[in-house]
């Protein structure tokens, strides 16, 4: 359960800060359905840019933003269907697009989910606490951004090997940016830095660890899950069947939408992905990789492993070569020659590195289950290539100019040539083996209890009880807004 205990004294100071900074907080219901947002706020948004550090952009934490950089309103869920000419499988694959969130990534939703319940209960006091965002990239960007909108000071922690764009942007938003050793897989080093901050600065720092914060899970369960349901209701044709969702695990927040989808579509599957270079779920393995956006070498505390059906490992070489195929002019020209619709090819920059990985997961999942043209899979593109331009430049320097021969090789090897290697369909005992890996990170190192790790597995109400807290969280947000009085003015 998410702690919703009220701290009255700190809540008074938080309400006063919100009143002074003109902060109104949206509910989860408004993020799912922007029609519920007051008209006066929609009017204000017409003069605000999508990435502007403005408190009204809290209301743009939704999958339904109009896909424009400035002054947009709200429309349906942002998504696209991936043509079979690209995937090489007949299966219908649908991908939600995260670019049209503030900061260009849906991680602003995950960070909203962990910070706002602490604010509206008074547990986090923005006049005293600093929000610490440990991450391998987009999560600390989303946390620093949401904190700025909510008048909170923040500290971003991420590995030194992450993209230059991440560090440059964070330097203008976060109060402090800390680079830890390593790259995408070096999550423990991030955790160690959090403990160091706690020892040095005491209760002044408030750690929002995405791998253990259930607000991350709950936001995706509710907001992303409902967005996917709406897309499927719109796209499923007569005779079509929704077969499942495929997502790289990362913090295991996004994969929480699979719990919702299974409640709506009980026969659907949930596939969890990772890099073959770091096969933690598949082989209890370790290593380093280049799929930015998915940290590994541990199983996140908030991953409901018991609800996971399939593990898919991906070669990071595939994702890195495909971002060139998708974004180099020669690559795009080649795809059009292969029959991929040109209007779709021109949208391929909507997929960042982890978005490409998620697409490859769905292709492997379709081949594993031998799915046909009436079967539907869904996934997400967390962010876009807007955040990875430096990676394209680095690959040009490493491999030289991209040629049509390179494009042909990448297309046939990494798309049409995807196989069902490095995959496992999970039995009960396979799931328990993965769940048990949580013990070494979370009980031995991070202070979780033996009783709770057992409850995650054996208590059938563990996850659903948390889901039932959503109405209470919405009520607390509404109550907070009433206390500030800003909606009435």
VENQUILIN-V768932 format. One record per helix or strand of 2 or more residues. SS is the DSSP state (~ for helix, > for strand). FROM is the first residue (numbers start at 1). TO is the last residue. If there is no record, write none. Layout:
SS,FROM,TO
SS,FROM,TO
//
This chain:
~,8,21
~,28,32
~,34,36
~,39,45
~,55,60
>,79,82
~,84,87
>,92,97
~,102,104
~,107,120
>,130,134
~,138,149
>,153,159
~,164,171
>,176,180
~,187,204
>,205,207
~,214,235
>,241,248
~,254,264
>,269,275
~,276,278
~,280,283
~,305,307
>,310,314
~,316,327
~,329,337
~,342,345
~,348,350
~,353,368
>,375,381
~,385,387
~,389,399
~,404,415
>,423,425
~,428,436
~,438,443
~,450,458
~,462,467
~,470,484
//
